[in-house]
């Protein structure tokens, strides 16, 4: 029987446990191949993980939890991974397989190289899935169809890599081998920048004196963009601390785009509004490409609901405003434009 220990029983760790438990009983009866233990510094998380049967047992001490473990899955915030690796290096079997779920990879891989003995097999991992809730939102199908980034260390054996790929497959995720530095650059754009933009939106509006009144007018658009700001601040901080260069680079790119649009709006001329419209059209086209992109012949996203919402939105525009809604907005005074003035 293989012993798998999950360190960190939040949303990700508990979902991994549930997924592995589901896989191990998929033939209708318990396979005697996995014993899943868990550890979390929050005792309430340990108790809840046992209650929902995400783990078979828990330990009060991290060292005791990883003793004799064949596979150790570290599902803690990124800045806690170094401390966990120090204990793993001291207490885990010398040939143990160690993987993580951290949102950044370069720093984590460097810690593993520094702290773990060469005989241990470290395979960096990052499941591109989650939601803005804690362990209460854990589910066995959390990772179904999601990309799971895999970055083996140079010392990892083929057998250990195959073991981690087996875990990813059991969780119904899609593995993607990726260089740690490339990973951090990519997720800086598609994962970490959205966090920062969502936080910036909340700070901008919540610090305004009319915030209470603004709340009464907010709707689905504000809810969609602000959702990520509801995530764990400690997780966001750890991401910034361990991927600072990439986060700063993508924030700078976003600032450049916002300043460009700001200048066009401030200009207010017909030419500026036409350019603004072109920028919006480009963004809409880029998003449509993303929504309809494929991997292995399968859609990465599910565009049906978005297409339906767009269709309904256009119908509502016609009902409420008529065809005039789609006409180009008039800029400035009509007589001034005829006279060549702006």
C-alpha positions as a Markdown table, in Angstrom:
| # | Residue | x | y | z |
|---|---|---|---|---|
| 1 | Unk | 0.0 | 0.0 | 0.0 |
| 2 | Unk | 1.4 | 3.4 | -1.0 |
| 3 | Unk | 1.2 | 6.2 | 1.6 |
| 4 | Unk | 0.3 | 9.6 | 0.2 |
| 5 | Unk | 0.6 | 12.6 | 2.5 |
| 6 | Unk | -1.1 | 15.9 | 1.6 |
| 7 | Unk | 0.4 | 18.8 | 3.5 |
| 8 | Unk | -2.1 | 21.7 | 3.5 |
| 9 | Unk | -5.8 | 20.9 | 3.6 |
| 10 | Unk | -7.3 | 23.9 | 2.1 |
| 11 | Unk | -9.4 | 24.0 | -1.1 |
| 12 | Unk | -6.6 | 22.4 | -3.3 |
| 13 | Unk | -5.3 | 19.9 | -0.8 |
| 14 | Unk | -8.7 | 18.6 | 0.2 |
| 15 | Unk | -9.8 | 18.4 | -3.4 |
| 16 | Unk | -6.8 | 16.4 | -4.3 |
| 17 | Unk | -7.6 | 14.0 | -1.4 |
| 18 | Unk | -11.2 | 13.7 | -2.6 |
| 19 | Unk | -10.1 | 13.1 | -6.1 |
| 20 | Unk | -7.7 | 10.4 | -5.2 |
| 21 | Unk | -10.3 | 8.7 | -2.9 |
| 22 | Unk | -12.8 | 8.8 | -5.8 |
| 23 | Unk | -10.2 | 7.2 | -8.1 |
| 24 | Unk | -9.3 | 4.5 | -5.6 |
| 25 | Unk | -12.9 | 3.4 | -5.3 |
| 26 | Unk | -13.9 | 3.8 | -9.0 |
| 27 | Unk | -14.2 | 0.1 | -9.5 |
| 28 | Unk | -16.9 | -0.1 | -6.8 |
| 29 | Unk | -14.7 | -1.3 | -4.0 |
| 30 | Unk | -11.8 | 0.1 | -2.0 |
| 31 | Unk | -8.5 | -0.7 | -3.6 |
| 32 | Unk | -5.8 | -1.4 | -1.1 |
| 33 | Unk | -3.2 | 0.7 | -2.9 |
| 34 | Unk | -3.5 | 4.1 | -1.2 |
| 35 | Unk | -3.4 | 5.4 | 2.4 |
| 36 | Unk | -4.0 | 9.1 | 2.4 |
| 37 | Unk | -2.9 | 11.1 | 5.4 |
| 38 | Unk | -3.1 | 14.8 | 5.8 |
| 39 | Unk | -1.7 | 17.7 | 7.8 |
| 40 | Unk | -2.7 | 21.3 | 8.2 |
| 41 | Unk | -1.7 | 23.9 | 10.8 |
| 42 | Unk | -5.4 | 24.7 | 11.2 |
| 43 | Unk | -6.9 | 21.9 | 13.3 |
| 44 | Unk | -10.4 | 22.8 | 12.0 |
| 45 | Unk | -9.2 | 22.0 | 8.4 |
| 46 | Unk | -7.8 | 18.7 | 9.6 |
| 47 | Unk | -11.2 | 17.8 | 11.2 |
| 48 | Unk | -13.2 | 18.9 | 8.2 |
| 49 | Unk | -10.9 | 17.0 | 5.8 |
| 50 | Unk | -11.6 | 13.8 | 7.8 |
| 51 | Unk | -15.3 | 14.6 | 8.0 |
| 52 | Unk | -15.6 | 14.7 | 4.2 |
| 53 | Unk | -13.3 | 11.7 | 3.8 |
| 54 | Unk | -10.7 | 13.6 | 1.9 |
| 55 | Unk | -8.0 | 11.9 | 4.0 |
| 56 | Unk | -8.0 | 8.6 | 5.9 |
| 57 | Unk | -6.2 | 10.1 | 8.9 |
| 58 | Unk | -4.4 | 13.3 | 10.1 |
| 59 | Unk | -1.5 | 13.9 | 12.3 |
| 60 | Unk | -0.9 | 16.7 | 14.8 |
| 61 | Unk | 2.8 | 17.0 | 13.8 |
| 62 | Unk | 4.1 | 17.5 | 10.3 |
| 63 | Unk | 7.1 | 15.3 | 10.8 |
| 64 | Unk | 4.8 | 12.4 | 12.0 |
| 65 | Unk | 2.5 | 13.0 | 9.0 |
| 66 | Unk | 5.3 | 12.5 | 6.4 |
| 67 | Unk | 7.1 | 9.6 | 8.1 |
| 68 | Unk | 7.2 | 6.7 | 5.8 |
| 69 | Unk | 5.4 | 8.5 | 3.0 |
| 70 | Unk | 6.0 | 7.3 | -0.6 |
| 71 | Unk | 4.5 | 10.5 | -2.1 |
| 72 | Unk | 4.2 | 13.9 | -0.4 |
| 73 | Unk | 2.0 | 16.6 | -2.0 |
| 74 | Unk | 2.6 | 20.1 | -0.7 |
| 75 | Unk | -0.5 | 22.2 | -1.1 |
| 76 | Unk | 0.4 | 25.1 | 1.1 |
| 77 | Unk | 0.8 | 28.8 | 0.3 |
| 78 | Unk | 4.0 | 29.4 | -1.6 |
| 79 | Unk | 6.0 | 31.1 | 1.2 |
| 80 | Unk | 5.3 | 28.1 | 3.5 |
| 81 | Unk | 6.8 | 25.6 | 1.0 |
| 82 | Unk | 10.4 | 26.2 | 2.1 |
| 83 | Unk | 9.6 | 25.4 | 5.7 |
| 84 | Unk | 7.8 | 22.2 | 4.7 |
| 85 | Unk | 10.7 | 21.1 | 2.5 |
| 86 | Unk | 13.1 | 21.5 | 5.4 |
| 87 | Unk | 11.1 | 19.0 | 7.4 |
| 88 | Unk | 10.6 | 16.7 | 4.4 |
| 89 | Unk | 14.3 | 16.6 | 4.0 |
| 90 | Unk | 14.8 | 15.5 | 7.6 |
| 91 | Unk | 11.8 | 13.1 | 8.0 |
| 92 | Unk | 10.7 | 11.7 | 4.7 |
| 93 | Unk | 12.2 | 8.4 | 3.2 |
| 94 | Unk | 15.3 | 9.1 | 1.2 |
| 95 | Unk | 13.7 | 8.0 | -2.1 |
| 96 | Unk | 10.4 | 9.8 | -1.5 |
| 97 | Unk | 8.5 | 11.5 | -4.3 |
| 98 | Unk | 7.7 | 15.1 | -3.5 |
| 99 | Unk | 5.5 | 17.5 | -5.5 |
| 100 | Unk | 3.7 | 20.8 | -4.9 |
| 101 | Unk | 0.8 | 22.9 | -6.1 |
| 102 | Unk | 2.4 | 26.3 | -5.8 |
| 103 | Unk | 1.4 | 29.2 | -8.1 |
| 104 | Unk | 5.0 | 30.0 | -8.8 |
| 105 | Unk | 7.7 | 27.5 | -9.8 |
| 106 | Unk | 11.2 | 29.0 | -10.2 |
| 107 | Unk | 11.6 | 29.9 | -6.5 |
| 108 | Unk | 10.0 | 26.6 | -5.3 |
| 109 | Unk | 12.3 | 24.6 | -7.6 |
| 110 | Unk | 15.4 | 26.5 | -6.2 |
| 111 | Unk | 14.3 | 25.7 | -2.6 |
| 112 | Unk | 13.9 | 22.0 | -3.5 |
| 113 | Unk | 17.3 | 21.9 | -5.1 |
| 114 | Unk | 18.8 | 23.6 | -2.1 |
| 115 | Unk | 17.1 | 21.6 | 0.7 |
| 116 | Unk | 16.3 | 18.1 | -0.5 |
| 117 | Unk | 18.9 | 15.3 | -0.8 |
| 118 | Unk | 19.7 | 14.1 | -4.3 |
| 119 | Unk | 18.0 | 10.8 | -3.6 |
| 120 | Unk | 14.6 | 12.5 | -3.2 |
| 121 | Unk | 12.5 | 13.1 | -6.3 |
| 122 | Unk | 11.0 | 16.6 | -6.6 |
| 123 | Unk | 8.5 | 17.3 | -9.4 |
| 124 | Unk | 7.1 | 20.8 | -9.3 |
| 125 | Unk | 3.4 | 21.1 | -10.0 |
| 126 | Unk | 0.7 | 23.7 | -10.5 |
| 127 | Unk | -3.0 | 22.9 | -11.1 |
| 128 | Unk | -4.6 | 25.7 | -13.0 |
| 129 | Unk | -7.9 | 25.4 | -11.2 |
| 130 | Unk | -9.5 | 26.8 | -8.1 |
| 131 | Unk | -12.1 | 29.2 | -6.7 |
| 132 | Unk | -12.4 | 31.9 | -4.1 |
| 133 | Unk | -13.4 | 29.7 | -1.3 |
| 134 | Unk | -11.6 | 27.5 | 1.2 |
| 135 | Unk | -11.9 | 23.8 | 2.1 |
| 136 | Unk | -15.7 | 24.0 | 2.2 |
| 137 | Unk | -15.6 | 24.3 | -1.6 |
| 138 | Unk | -13.5 | 21.2 | -2.0 |
| 139 | Unk | -14.7 | 18.6 | -4.6 |
| 140 | Unk | -13.4 | 15.5 | -6.2 |
| 141 | Unk | -13.9 | 16.9 | -9.7 |
| 142 | Unk | -12.1 | 20.2 | -9.1 |
| 143 | Unk | -9.3 | 19.5 | -11.6 |
| 144 | Unk | -11.3 | 17.7 | -14.3 |
| 145 | Unk | -10.1 | 19.0 | -17.7 |
| 146 | Unk | -7.8 | 21.6 | -16.0 |
| 147 | Unk | -4.2 | 22.1 | -17.1 |
| 148 | Unk | -1.7 | 20.8 | -14.5 |
| 149 | Unk | 1.8 | 22.2 | -15.0 |
| 150 | Unk | 4.6 | 19.7 | -14.4 |
| 151 | Unk | 8.3 | 20.7 | -13.9 |
| 152 | Unk | 10.5 | 17.8 | -12.9 |
| 153 | Unk | 13.8 | 18.5 | -11.2 |
| 154 | Unk | 17.0 | 17.3 | -12.8 |
| 155 | Unk | 17.3 | 14.5 | -10.2 |
| 156 | Unk | 13.8 | 13.1 | -10.6 |
| 157 | Unk | 13.7 | 9.6 | -11.9 |
| 158 | Unk | 11.4 | 8.6 | -14.8 |
| 159 | Unk | 9.5 | 6.4 | -12.4 |
| 160 | Unk | 8.8 | 9.3 | -10.0 |
| 161 | Unk | 7.7 | 11.5 | -12.9 |
| 162 | Unk | 5.3 | 8.8 | -14.0 |
| 163 | Unk | 3.9 | 8.5 | -10.5 |
| 164 | Unk | 3.1 | 12.2 | -10.5 |
| 165 | Unk | 1.6 | 12.0 | -14.0 |
| 166 | Unk | -0.5 | 9.1 | -12.6 |
| 167 | Unk | -1.8 | 11.3 | -9.8 |
| 168 | Unk | -2.7 | 14.1 | -12.4 |
| 169 | Unk | -4.5 | 11.5 | -14.5 |
| 170 | Unk | -6.4 | 10.1 | -11.5 |
| 171 | Unk | -7.6 | 13.7 | -10.8 |
| 172 | Unk | -8.7 | 13.9 | -14.5 |
| 173 | Unk | -6.4 | 16.9 | -15.2 |
| 174 | Unk | -4.3 | 17.4 | -18.3 |
| 175 | Unk | -0.5 | 17.5 | -17.6 |
| 176 | Unk | 1.7 | 20.0 | -19.4 |
| 177 | Unk | 5.5 | 19.9 | -19.0 |
| 178 | Unk | 6.9 | 23.4 | -18.7 |
| 179 | Unk | 10.1 | 25.1 | -17.8 |
| 180 | Unk | 9.8 | 26.8 | -14.4 |
| 181 | Unk | 10.9 | 30.3 | -15.7 |
| 182 | Unk | 8.5 | 30.0 | -18.7 |
| 183 | Unk | 5.7 | 29.0 | -16.3 |
| 184 | Unk | 6.2 | 32.0 | -14.1 |
| 185 | Unk | 6.2 | 34.4 | -17.1 |
| 186 | Unk | 3.0 | 32.9 | -18.5 |
| 187 | Unk | 1.0 | 32.7 | -15.2 |
| 188 | Unk | 2.2 | 36.2 | -14.4 |
| 189 | Unk | 0.0 | 37.3 | -17.3 |
| 190 | Unk | -3.0 | 35.0 | -17.2 |
| 191 | Unk | -3.2 | 34.4 | -13.4 |
| 192 | Unk | -1.3 | 36.9 | -11.3 |
| 193 | Unk | -2.1 | 40.1 | -13.3 |
| 194 | Unk | -5.9 | 39.4 | -13.0 |
| 195 | Unk | -5.5 | 39.2 | -9.2 |
| 196 | Unk | -3.7 | 42.6 | -9.2 |
| 197 | Unk | -6.3 | 44.2 | -11.5 |
| 198 | Unk | -9.1 | 42.9 | -9.4 |
| 199 | Unk | -7.5 | 44.2 | -6.2 |
| 200 | Unk | -6.8 | 47.6 | -7.9 |
| 201 | Unk | -10.5 | 47.9 | -8.9 |
| 202 | Unk | -11.7 | 47.2 | -5.3 |
| 203 | Unk | -9.2 | 49.7 | -3.9 |
| 204 | Unk | -10.2 | 52.4 | -6.5 |
| 205 | Unk | -13.9 | 52.2 | -5.8 |
| 206 | Unk | -13.9 | 51.3 | -2.1 |
| 207 | Unk | -11.7 | 54.2 | -1.2 |
| 208 | Unk | -14.1 | 56.7 | -2.8 |
| 209 | Unk | -16.4 | 58.6 | -0.5 |
| 210 | Unk | -19.4 | 57.5 | -2.5 |
| 211 | Unk | -18.6 | 53.7 | -2.0 |
| 212 | Unk | -21.9 | 53.0 | -0.1 |
| 213 | Unk | -23.9 | 54.5 | -2.9 |
| 214 | Unk | -21.7 | 52.8 | -5.6 |
| 215 | Unk | -22.6 | 49.4 | -3.9 |
| 216 | Unk | -26.2 | 49.9 | -4.6 |
| 217 | Unk | -25.6 | 50.3 | -8.4 |
| 218 | Unk | -23.1 | 47.4 | -8.8 |
| 219 | Unk | -24.1 | 44.4 | -10.8 |
| 220 | Unk | -22.7 | 41.4 | -12.7 |
| 221 | Unk | -19.9 | 43.3 | -14.4 |
| 222 | Unk | -18.5 | 44.5 | -11.1 |
| 223 | Unk | -19.0 | 41.1 | -9.6 |
| 224 | Unk | -17.1 | 39.4 | -12.3 |
| 225 | Unk | -14.1 | 41.6 | -12.3 |
| 226 | Unk | -13.9 | 42.0 | -8.5 |
| 227 | Unk | -14.3 | 38.3 | -7.7 |
| 228 | Unk | -10.5 | 37.5 | -7.5 |
| 229 | Unk | -10.0 | 40.3 | -4.9 |
| 230 | Unk | -12.0 | 38.0 | -2.6 |
| 231 | Unk | -9.2 | 35.5 | -2.6 |
| 232 | Unk | -6.7 | 34.9 | 0.2 |
| 233 | Unk | -4.5 | 38.0 | 0.6 |
| 234 | Unk | -1.6 | 35.9 | 2.0 |
| 235 | Unk | -1.7 | 33.8 | -1.2 |
| 236 | Unk | -1.6 | 37.0 | -3.4 |
| 237 | Unk | 1.3 | 38.4 | -1.3 |
| 238 | Unk | 3.3 | 35.1 | -1.6 |
| 239 | Unk | 2.8 | 35.1 | -5.4 |
| 240 | Unk | 4.1 | 38.7 | -5.6 |
| 241 | Unk | 7.1 | 37.8 | -3.4 |
| 242 | Unk | 8.1 | 34.8 | -5.4 |
| 243 | Unk | 7.3 | 36.1 | -8.9 |
| 244 | Unk | 8.0 | 39.8 | -8.5 |
| 245 | Unk | 9.8 | 40.4 | -11.8 |
| 246 | Unk | 7.0 | 38.9 | -13.9 |
| 247 | Unk | 4.2 | 40.4 | -11.9 |
| 248 | Unk | 5.8 | 43.9 | -12.2 |
| 249 | Unk | 6.3 | 43.4 | -16.0 |
| 250 | Unk | 2.7 | 42.5 | -16.6 |
| 251 | Unk | 1.4 | 45.3 | -14.3 |
| 252 | Unk | 3.5 | 47.7 | -16.4 |
| 253 | Unk | 2.0 | 46.4 | -19.6 |
| 254 | Unk | -1.5 | 46.9 | -18.1 |
| 255 | Unk | -0.7 | 50.4 | -17.0 |
| 256 | Unk | 0.6 | 51.3 | -20.5 |
| 257 | Unk | -2.7 | 50.0 | -22.0 |
| 258 | Unk | -4.8 | 51.9 | -19.4 |
| 259 | Unk | -2.9 | 55.1 | -19.9 |
| 260 | Unk | -3.4 | 54.8 | -23.7 |
| 261 | Unk | -7.1 | 54.4 | -23.3 |
| 262 | Unk | -7.2 | 57.2 | -20.7 |
| 263 | Unk | -5.5 | 59.5 | -23.2 |
| 264 | Unk | -7.9 | 58.6 | -26.0 |
| 265 | Unk | -10.9 | 59.2 | -23.7 |
| 266 | Unk | -9.6 | 62.5 | -22.4 |
| 267 | Unk | -8.9 | 63.6 | -26.0 |
| 268 | Unk | -12.5 | 63.0 | -26.8 |
| 269 | Unk | -12.1 | 63.8 | -30.5 |
| 270 | Unk | -13.8 | 61.8 | -33.2 |
| 271 | Unk | -10.5 | 60.3 | -34.3 |
| 272 | Unk | -9.6 | 59.4 | -30.7 |
| 273 | Unk | -13.0 | 57.7 | -30.2 |
| 274 | Unk | -12.5 | 55.7 | -33.4 |
| 275 | Unk | -9.1 | 54.6 | -32.2 |
| 276 | Unk | -10.6 | 53.6 | -28.8 |
| 277 | Unk | -13.3 | 51.6 | -30.7 |
| 278 | Unk | -10.5 | 49.8 | -32.7 |
| 279 | Unk | -8.8 | 48.9 | -29.4 |
| 280 | Unk | -12.0 | 47.6 | -28.0 |
| 281 | Unk | -12.6 | 45.6 | -31.2 |
| 282 | Unk | -9.1 | 44.1 | -31.0 |
| 283 | Unk | -9.7 | 43.1 | -27.3 |
| 284 | Unk | -13.1 | 41.6 | -28.2 |
| 285 | Unk | -11.5 | 39.6 | -31.1 |
| 286 | Unk | -8.7 | 38.4 | -28.9 |
| 287 | Unk | -11.1 | 37.2 | -26.2 |
| 288 | Unk | -13.2 | 35.4 | -28.8 |
| 289 | Unk | -10.1 | 33.6 | -30.0 |
| 290 | Unk | -9.3 | 32.5 | -26.4 |
| 291 | Unk | -12.9 | 31.3 | -25.7 |
| 292 | Unk | -12.9 | 29.2 | -28.9 |
| 293 | Unk | -9.3 | 27.9 | -28.6 |
| 294 | Unk | -8.8 | 24.1 | -28.6 |
| 295 | Unk | -6.4 | 21.6 | -27.1 |
| 296 | Unk | -6.3 | 18.1 | -28.5 |
| 297 | Unk | -9.4 | 18.8 | -30.5 |
| 298 | Unk | -11.4 | 19.9 | -27.5 |
| 299 | Unk | -12.5 | 23.4 | -26.5 |
| 300 | Unk | -10.5 | 24.9 | -23.6 |
| 301 | Unk | -13.5 | 26.9 | -22.6 |
| 302 | Unk | -17.3 | 26.4 | -22.9 |
| 303 | Unk | -18.4 | 29.3 | -25.1 |
| 304 | Unk | -22.1 | 28.4 | -25.4 |
| 305 | Unk | -23.2 | 30.4 | -22.3 |
| 306 | Unk | -21.1 | 33.4 | -23.4 |
| 307 | Unk | -22.6 | 33.3 | -26.9 |
| 308 | Unk | -26.0 | 33.0 | -25.5 |
| 309 | Unk | -25.5 | 35.9 | -23.1 |
| 310 | Unk | -24.1 | 38.1 | -26.0 |
| 311 | Unk | -27.1 | 37.2 | -28.1 |
| 312 | Unk | -29.5 | 38.0 | -25.3 |
| 313 | Unk | -27.6 | 41.3 | -24.6 |
| 314 | Unk | -27.9 | 42.4 | -28.2 |
| 315 | Unk | -31.6 | 41.6 | -28.2 |
| 316 | Unk | -32.2 | 43.6 | -25.1 |
| 317 | Unk | -30.3 | 46.6 | -26.6 |
| 318 | Unk | -32.6 | 46.5 | -29.6 |
| 319 | Unk | -35.7 | 46.2 | -27.4 |
| 320 | Unk | -34.7 | 49.1 | -25.1 |
| 321 | Unk | -32.8 | 51.4 | -27.4 |
| 322 | Unk | -33.7 | 50.4 | -31.0 |
| 323 | Unk | -31.2 | 50.4 | -33.9 |
| 324 | Unk | -29.9 | 53.9 | -32.9 |
| 325 | Unk | -27.9 | 52.2 | -30.1 |
| 326 | Unk | -25.4 | 50.8 | -32.6 |
| 327 | Unk | -24.8 | 54.1 | -34.3 |
| 328 | Unk | -21.5 | 56.0 | -34.0 |
| 329 | Unk | -21.7 | 58.5 | -31.1 |
| 330 | Unk | -21.6 | 62.1 | -32.1 |
| 331 | Unk | -18.5 | 63.9 | -30.8 |
| 332 | Unk | -18.6 | 67.7 | -30.2 |
| 333 | Unk | -21.0 | 70.3 | -31.6 |
| 334 | Unk | -22.3 | 69.5 | -35.1 |
| 335 | Unk | -21.9 | 73.1 | -36.4 |
| 336 | Unk | -18.3 | 73.2 | -35.1 |
| 337 | Unk | -17.4 | 70.1 | -37.0 |
| 338 | Unk | -18.9 | 71.6 | -40.1 |
| 339 | Unk | -16.7 | 74.6 | -39.6 |
| 340 | Unk | -13.6 | 72.4 | -39.1 |
| 341 | Unk | -13.3 | 73.0 | -35.4 |
| 342 | Unk | -12.7 | 70.6 | -32.6 |
